Amino acid sequence: MDKLKVIFVQNADNGNLEFESLWCGKVEDGCIVDNIPFIAKRISLGDKIKVEYDEEEKAYYFDDFIEVSGNSTIRIFFKTPEMIEVVGRELEKLGCIWEGFTQKAMMAVSIPKAVNYSPVKKYLDKGEENGDWTYEESCLCHED
């Protein structure tokens, strides 16, 4: 499958624009998101999307959804990056997939559609209550 770098542009909480480029696999009628987003919201690993090519910038941009995967995306923010690997291994035991970003002491987590979200949420809430991290549900397709 051919891969494209697709740019997602969104409004940040401070009113500025945020940009994130994600690898996507080219399929006959669109592209499949092949990375877990760290910045882009309301998008998940496995979503099928429509992209537009900008001739002037020579870049592909997200245009619309074709089909959502049903996977959820969360982001976890740490005070220091040392916990990323440990938390990642715990989330793997719960069926999640993750990517770490040590420079920003954060991780992006994909919760596959087939995974029960309840134990994942309990784990996340407990760590947040203990002050180990904060987290956000940037694309929640699961129900509690």
Sequence and secondary structure as in RCSB ss.txt:
>XXXX:A:sequence
MDKLKVIFVQNADNGNLEFESLWCGKVEDGCIVDNIPFIAKRISLGDKIKVEYDEEEKAYYFDDFIEVSGNSTIR
IFFKTPEMIEVVGRELEKLGCIWEGFTQKAMMAVSIPKAVNYSPVKKYLDKGEENGDWTYEESCLCHED
>XXXX:A:secstr
  EEEEEEEEE TTSSEEEEEEEEEEETTEEEE S  SS  S  TT EEEEEEETTTTEEEEEEEEE  S EEEE
EE SSGGGHHHHHHHHHHTT EEEEEGGGTEEEEEE TTS HHHHHHHHHHHHHTTS EEEEEE  S  
